[in-house]
Amino acid sequence: MSETATQRVGQSPLQYVSDQLAELRAKGTAPKLRVVEGEQKPVCVIDGREVINLASNNYLGLTTHKALRKAAIEAVRKYGVGAGAVRTIAGTMKIHMDLEEQIARFKNVEACVVFQSGFTANAGTVSAVLGKEDLIISDELNHASIIDGARLSKATIKVFKHKDVADCERILQENANWSGHKLIITDGVFSMDGDIAPLPALCDLAEKYNCIMMVDDAHSSGVLGRNGRGTVDHLDCHGRVQIQVGTLSKAIGAMGGYVCGSRDLIDFLYLRARPFLFSTSHPPATAAACQAAFTLLDSPEGERLVKKLWANTKVFKRELKKRGFQFKASETPIIPIHVGDAAKAFEFSRKLFEAGVYAPAVGYPTVAEGKARLRAIVSATHKREQLLKAADILAEVGKQLGVV
Ligand SMILES: *Cc1c(COP(=O)(O)O)cnc(C)c1O
């Protein structure tokens, strides 16, 4: 027996996990899970304390909207609580098909497939459409689910500098003779900086170099474009993006993800996307809530909510700037407050929480080492006074810590 193995006699084989955990805790970069009591609201009780919630992706307040609640409850009464099987066996209920048709109409595309989450939509689609002979050209700040899907596909992955169209073209030129398929993939809105992808220029490249174009609109669904139709609509790239992913878990207020594209793409994913084939479909209540959400989005009330979201974003950004905060990259309701050092970012978040504002710190592996930050997200349902108060508290605690 080797020496190290001898030392481990009598220890759990998972001792190294406990050691790593202890190290993270000692560094101050192992925050506890915050627990929300009651509803997901702009002001809510978290860990027993009432705080202004700047942490949620519930952009339009739909998680607690009465139309969605009613739809979900009716679906439970009518259909029960579970789908009972994966989509390809007996788990396709009419309500799933109706939802897919409704989303396809909303996005003005031929067809749509709904997944259990945005994560599985990305991972399942990239790995189904691309294979080991293919090339994936990916923005360096793309979401983890895109990265995992790319890895699962076994394709060659080349990463271009964030939003850098010239760097993307450099990769395309270097691989001009690539014999397999090529995919350019980008988040529509980047989740950590709140900036928007240069989609029209990327579409130009995709057309010039004969690539598939794919965009992940998780943070843009319900936020950008007419009635929240996403970045393709916002940047007028209709017909130029073959694969559009969206989430049902953020602005839509429920849970799930979807892929929009041609009828053939969707029919192919029905046969090959592994989360679709091997994981049970949405409970009917979730599908019903999503249907109600899209009906609402496409109504005057939806339009009003999206407008309010942007008005609140403008107010909050203005108030933060007045107080010395800078967040140049952000173009959306996602506001990153850069700190740098992870332990300091976690301390900032903790002190803010004690002062009545919840804005989580994000550090490695969500963002690169040394780029830790707080991330504040505004919603349509925040009241002006809440945003002003939050800005005051952010400035006060930020000053104490020398962040602003
Ligand atoms: C949140 C997010 C996802 C995952 O969506 P879920 O529905 O929460 O699984 C995918 N891509 C991006 C860019 C995201 O921000």
The ligand as an ORCA input file, in Angstrom:
! r2SCAN-3c Opt
* xyz 0 1
  C     -30.242     30.996    -16.976
  C     -29.604     30.720    -18.278
  C     -29.760     29.486    -18.885
  C     -30.467     28.340    -18.212
  O     -31.834     28.517    -18.152
  P     -32.698     27.659    -17.094
  O     -34.046     27.672    -17.681
  O     -32.578     28.351    -15.788
  O     -32.080     26.297    -17.073
  C     -29.205     29.292    -20.133
  N     -28.522     30.283    -20.754
  C     -28.335     31.489    -20.184
  C     -27.575     32.551    -20.909
  C     -28.858     31.736    -18.922
  O     -28.663     32.921    -18.346
*
